[in-house]
Amino acid sequence: MKKNRLTMFVAAISLLAACDNEIKDIPKTEEKLTLTPSATSIALDADNMQKEIITFNWTAAREMKGEYAVSYTTKLDLVGNNFGSSTVIMNYENDGDFSRGFTSAQLNNWANEKWKQKVNKPFTLEFRVVAEWEGGSTFEAPEVRTVTVEVQPIKVEVFAADHMYIDGSVVDIQTEMQQTVENESQYAWYGELTAGELQIPVDFEGDTYYIVPKDGKSILLDGQPQDVKMQETPISWNIPKDGNYRVVVNMEKTAITIYSPEKPLAPDVVTWMLDGVEQTTEVNKIWHYGEPTGWGWKDNNWTQSMADPQIFIYSGPAITGRTKFGVEKSNVCYVYAPNTESANTSVTHGVEYDLIGGYTGGHRNAYFQLPAGTNFIILDIRNKTMKAFKK
């Protein structure tokens, strides 16, 4: 009997101890703050850049008795940036303000300059409002609400390239086009194509675009400039027959010219006399002669343009003084000179000068007087012009 009484006593003590150690929940704080965007997806408006395109509205947070003062802070960023100090757009809102709006201009500028978004790529905004209390006797947990909004950026016509290619059924393998020496905004290619579809993909900042006819038509305008644009989806040019083609894309002029075997760009062909015998030269090489070479013939640092075989470019060490341009390494060869009167023509950098071809004494004794520092020359035989630069 004593044993039973002892057992009941221990059980009672244990029950009382359990009651004393029972976890008692703190009453849950009833939060009142709500946050609503005016839209869950938007498209920036290029025609109304200063007009508000998105608005975020929120309600007042819970009321606190005593001397508590509530303040509201809003934050805007891209999803994934976590409202970092270098990317967040933060505002301390005025008393009684429960709304924050943004214009297309603001979002466009931040996307390009602050958030470094790629051109034409959609992005997701993250907006947060934080209510905090100060002045009371105890710490009060803030109320925080966050929403996201999908954004279509302003469509920008991209016209730039890191790399450009020839592709499509006209080639067995994608081939890179060359950036021309004479014009960094121009790309060119020359080679064999088979009948089929020609596509021109472009790599730019990690994305792929296509050079396409602006009118959307696949018709080849043989030997004529054609307006083009860049877009994400390809449109092909129809190449009607096998043969050697030259493709030239001028990014600055937003134009393409495709030359078929029917209308090829050919090198210049000149005739001249050597010891009474007529010589015929297809001009695929240029020499310069005169003071810059110690009155010798030099063919180094000259490039024949991929865009036009009648354009030659000198790009190399600076040359200064009287010079002319020959088609052979010979003192009596056919030359390109500024006049036929055995006169010197003083050259100013960046100015275009007439180029006259011939092999008379008047041609051979006429010289361009190059200024100091000349390290870049464009010799355009087709259009009979010469330009010198200091680069």
Number of C-alpha atoms within 10 A of each C-alpha: 6 7 8 8 10 11 11 12 12 10 12 12 11 12 11 10 11 11 10 9 8 8 8 6 6 6 6 6 9 10 14 12 16 15 18 17 18 13 13 14 14 16 15 22 19 15 9 12 16 13 16 16 20 20 14 19 15 17 13 16 21 14 13 12 7 9 11 16 13 17 16 22 15 21 16 21 24 22 15 10 14 12 18 11 9 10 16 20 16 16 13 12 15 10 9 9 12 15 16 17 13 15 17 23 19 15 20 19 12 18 20 13 10 15 17 11 16 15 17 14 13 13 15 17 19 19 25 18 27 17 18 17 20 13 11 13 9 9 11 13 11 15 18 18 15 15 15 19 18 16 17 15 23 19 13 11 11 14 19 16 18 11 16 26 20 22 19 19 17 21 18 10 10 16 13 17 21 19 23 21 20 21 13 12 17 21 24 24 22 18 10 13 24 17 14 17 18 22 22 24 25 25 15 17 12 9 13 16 22 21 26 26 22 16 11 12 12 16 13 19 14 16 17 13 17 19 16 21 19 23 19 14 11 17 19 22 22 16 21 14 13 14 14 15 22 22 20 24 26 22 21 12 14 19 20 24 20 23 20 22 14 11 13 15 17 13 18 14 12 16 14 17 14 13 7 7 8 9 13 12 16 12 18 17 17 24 20 24 22 19 17 17 15 9 12 14 20 18 17 12 14 20 20 21 21 22 25 20 19 22 23 23 22 25 20 14 10 17 18 17 17 21 24 22 26 27 20 18 17 14 13 16 21 26 29 29 31 28 21 19 14 16 17 16 17 14 20 17 17 12 11 14 19 16 22 17 20 19 22 17 12 14 22 25 19 23 26 24 20 23 19 13 15 22 19 23 20 21 25 19 21 15 11 18 19 25 19 23 20 16 11
